[in-house]
Amino acid sequence: MVIAANVVVGVIALLHVYFLVLEMFLWDKPAGLRAFGQTLEAAQASKVLAANQGLYNGFLAAGLVWGLTLGAAGTPVKAFFLGCVLVAGLYGAATASRKILYVQALPAALGLALVFLA
């Protein structure tokens, strides 16, 4: 169960690194425009805000990786950062796009459950 939990935590960390790249570097590029369904004009107007959001996603990824590097002692760290991802995903799903529920919140809930069961 520990291996499954750590694999899910690792995948979630990688997802948040991907979100960081999309939001900080590709926001107004074709990949970012497709991912977020925006026009170039809207993306250019919100580029600074997106970069800030991407940085926060990087902090979430870093926290999850930190928890993984601590081994068994990292359980509280992984739980904390998964909880942050879950709350962010629920808020994003309620305010921005329901897709965020499936891409961010549900994986975090699964990871949290696995971490507590491990």
Secondary structure, 3 states (H helix, E strand, C coil): CHHHHHHHHHHHHHHHHHHHHHHHCCCCCHHHHHHHCCCHHHHHHCHHHHHHHHHHHHHHHHHHHHHHHCHHHHHHHHHHHHHHHHHHHHHHHHHCCCHHHHHHHHHHHHHHHHHHHC
